[in-house]
Amino acid sequence: MDYVSALVPPVVMAVFFVGLVVTIIKSQGGPNKAKEDAAVDAALAHAEAAKQAPRPEGV
């Protein structure tokens, strides 16, 4: 019975990991894709604007 108690934690973690991967794959695209893409584009534009903004003198 020691082999059962030794195998249960890895099997449980593997099942949860597979479930996580399946959930991530299923959530790609669909109706939320445009909203997610817009949020990423806005964040990238904000970061680019902050990088290109002129620094004030004396800083």
C-alpha atoms as an extended CHARMM CRD file, in Angstrom:
* protein
*
        59  EXT
         1         1  MET       CA              0.0000000000        0.0000000000        0.0000000000  PROA      1               0.0000000000
         2         2  ASP       CA              3.0090000000        2.3090000000        0.2600000000  PROA      2               0.0000000000
         3         3  TYR       CA              3.1510000000        2.5230000000       -3.5310000000  PROA      3               0.0000000000
         4         4  VAL       CA             -0.4020000000        3.8840000000       -3.6180000000  PROA      4               0.0000000000
         5         5  SER       CA              0.3860000000        6.6740000000       -1.1520000000  PROA      5               0.0000000000
         6         6  ALA       CA              3.5660000000        7.4300000000       -3.1170000000  PROA      6               0.0000000000
         7         7  LEU       CA              1.7330000000        7.6890000000       -6.4530000000  PROA      7               0.0000000000
         8         8  VAL       CA             -1.3270000000        9.6870000000       -5.3840000000  PROA      8               0.0000000000
         9         9  PRO       CA              0.2910000000       13.1700000000       -5.0980000000  PROA      9               0.0000000000
        10        10  PRO       CA              1.9620000000       13.0890000000       -8.5520000000  PROA      10              0.0000000000
        11        11  VAL       CA             -1.1980000000       11.7460000000      -10.1690000000  PROA      11              0.0000000000
        12        12  VAL       CA             -3.3380000000       14.4380000000       -8.5340000000  PROA      12              0.0000000000
        13        13  MET       CA             -0.8930000000       17.1590000000       -9.6080000000  PROA      13              0.0000000000
        14        14  ALA       CA             -0.8200000000       15.7700000000      -13.1580000000  PROA      14              0.0000000000
        15        15  VAL       CA             -4.6310000000       15.7870000000      -13.3600000000  PROA      15              0.0000000000
        16        16  PHE       CA             -4.8170000000       19.3910000000      -12.1460000000  PROA      16              0.0000000000
        17        17  PHE       CA             -2.0460000000       20.4340000000      -14.5390000000  PROA      17              0.0000000000
        18        18  VAL       CA             -3.8210000000       18.8480000000      -17.5060000000  PROA      18              0.0000000000
        19        19  GLY       CA             -7.0300000000       20.5980000000      -16.4350000000  PROA      19              0.0000000000
        20        20  LEU       CA             -5.1950000000       23.9230000000      -16.2310000000  PROA      20              0.0000000000
        21        21  VAL       CA             -3.6800000000       23.4980000000      -19.6980000000  PROA      21              0.0000000000
        22        22  VAL       CA             -7.0540000000       22.5260000000      -21.1840000000  PROA      22              0.0000000000
        23        23  THR       CA             -8.6920000000       25.5640000000      -19.5610000000  PROA      23              0.0000000000
        24        24  ILE       CA             -5.9960000000       27.8900000000      -20.9000000000  PROA      24              0.0000000000
        25        25  ILE       CA             -6.2970000000       26.4600000000      -24.4070000000  PROA      25              0.0000000000
        26        26  LYS       CA            -10.1030000000       26.6790000000      -24.3830000000  PROA      26              0.0000000000
        27        27  SER       CA            -10.0400000000       30.2800000000      -23.1680000000  PROA      27              0.0000000000
        28        28  GLN       CA             -7.8740000000       31.4230000000      -26.0860000000  PROA      28              0.0000000000
        29        29  GLY       CA             -9.8120000000       33.2410000000      -28.7680000000  PROA      29              0.0000000000
        30        30  GLY       CA            -13.5680000000       33.4660000000      -28.6310000000  PROA      30              0.0000000000
        31        31  PRO       CA            -15.5470000000       36.5460000000      -27.6510000000  PROA      31              0.0000000000
        32        32  ASN       CA            -12.9280000000       37.8190000000      -25.1880000000  PROA      32              0.0000000000
        33        33  LYS       CA            -10.0440000000       37.7700000000      -27.6620000000  PROA      33              0.0000000000
        34        34  ALA       CA            -10.6130000000       41.3130000000      -28.9670000000  PROA      34              0.0000000000
        35        35  LYS       CA            -10.9270000000       42.6910000000      -25.4270000000  PROA      35              0.0000000000
        36        36  GLU       CA             -7.7390000000       40.9380000000      -24.2910000000  PROA      36              0.0000000000
        37        37  ASP       CA             -5.8510000000       42.0990000000      -27.3960000000  PROA      37              0.0000000000
        38        38  ALA       CA             -7.0160000000       45.6820000000      -26.8380000000  PROA      38              0.0000000000
        39        39  ALA       CA             -5.8530000000       45.5880000000      -23.2130000000  PROA      39              0.0000000000
        40        40  VAL       CA             -2.4080000000       44.3120000000      -24.2290000000  PROA      40              0.0000000000
        41        41  ASP       CA             -2.1230000000       46.8910000000      -27.0130000000  PROA      41              0.0000000000
        42        42  ALA       CA             -3.0660000000       49.6900000000      -24.5850000000  PROA      42              0.0000000000
        43        43  ALA       CA             -0.4930000000       48.5230000000      -22.0370000000  PROA      43              0.0000000000
        44        44  LEU       CA              2.2250000000       48.3300000000      -24.6900000000  PROA      44              0.0000000000
        45        45  ALA       CA              1.3400000000       51.7940000000      -26.0170000000  PROA      45              0.0000000000
        46        46  HSD       CA              1.4440000000       53.2120000000      -22.4920000000  PROA      46              0.0000000000
        47        47  ALA       CA              4.8470000000       51.6560000000      -21.8360000000  PROA      47              0.0000000000
        48        48  GLU       CA              6.1910000000       52.9260000000      -25.1580000000  PROA      48              0.0000000000
        49        49  ALA       CA              4.8940000000       56.4460000000      -24.4990000000  PROA      49              0.0000000000
        50        50  ALA       CA              6.4660000000       56.4740000000      -21.0540000000  PROA      50              0.0000000000
        51        51  LYS       CA              9.7810000000       55.3430000000      -22.4930000000  PROA      51              0.0000000000
        52        52  GLN       CA              9.7790000000       58.0460000000      -25.1650000000  PROA      52              0.0000000000
        53        53  ALA       CA              8.5870000000       60.9120000000      -22.9430000000  PROA      53              0.0000000000
        54        54  PRO       CA             11.2110000000       63.6330000000      -22.4860000000  PROA      54              0.0000000000
        55        55  ARG       CA             12.7220000000       63.8040000000      -19.0260000000  PROA      55              0.0000000000
        56        56  PRO       CA             12.5870000000       67.1300000000      -17.2020000000  PROA      56              0.0000000000
        57        57  GLU       CA             15.8630000000       68.9510000000      -16.5720000000  PROA      57              0.0000000000
        58        58  GLY       CA             17.5930000000       68.2680000000      -13.2660000000  PROA      58              0.0000000000
        59        59  VAL       CA             16.2310000000       64.7450000000      -12.7710000000  PROA      59              0.0000000000
